[in-house]
Amino acid sequence: MRTVSFQGTQLSASERRSLELRRQVQASFLNPALQVQVDQTFEYLDKRKEQGAKPEKIWVLDYSTKGTPFLGDVFGY
């Protein structure tokens, strides 16, 4: 395994902007108000689980078929 050292390297202007943007976005994800909402949601889900409520059904199958599709149906034949 090689060890690479970046000592003495400097970021270009675009790399600095990219790094700053990444820090701003990361800070917004670590927003305390958002964290409170996430915590409240987890508490609510835990209470529902303790009460024996079934989880909400998120995925619903709209269409199910077997066999090979006929492309003529797509073009109106």
N, C-alpha and C positions, 0 to 999 in steps of 0.2 A: 504494500500500500504506500502511496506517495503522500507526503505531507506538503501542502501548498501554503505559502505565507503571502499575505497581501499587504504586508507592512510597507508603508511608503507610497501606496497607490492612492490616487485621488479619483473621486467620482466626476464624471462629466456633468454638464449642466442638466441634460435630460435625465441622467441617472439620479441626480439630486432631486429633481422635480418628481420623479417616479417614487423615490423613497419617501418624500414628504407627503405625497398623495396617499401612499400606503399607510403611513402613520396616522393621517387624518381619518381614513376609512376605518382603520383598526380602533381608533379612539371612539368613533361613533358606534362601533359594535360593542364596545365596553361601556356604553352609556349606562349610568346607574338607573335611570328610569326604565330602560329596556330590560335591565337585569331584574328589576322588581316585577315587571310584567311576566317575565319568564318564570320567576319563582312562584308567583301567584298561580300561573297555569299549572305548574307541576303539583302544587298543593291541591288544586281543584281535582286534577286527575287522580292523585293519590286517594283523596276522599271518595271519589266515585268508585275506585277499585276496592276500597275497604267496604263500601256499601254493597258490593256485588254487582254493580252495574256493568253491563257488557260494553265493550269498546264500540265506538261508532264505526259503522261500515263505511270505509272511505272508497274502496275500489268496487265498482259494479261492472259486471260483464254485460255489455250491450249486445253483442252478436257472437254467436258460436256456430261454426260449421265444420264439416269434415269433408275431405276430398280435395280435388284439384279445382281451383277457380276457373271459370270459362271467361276468357278475355272478350269474347263476343258480347257479353252482357255490358261491358264497359262501353263498347262502341255501338251498341244498339242493334246487334244482329239477332 
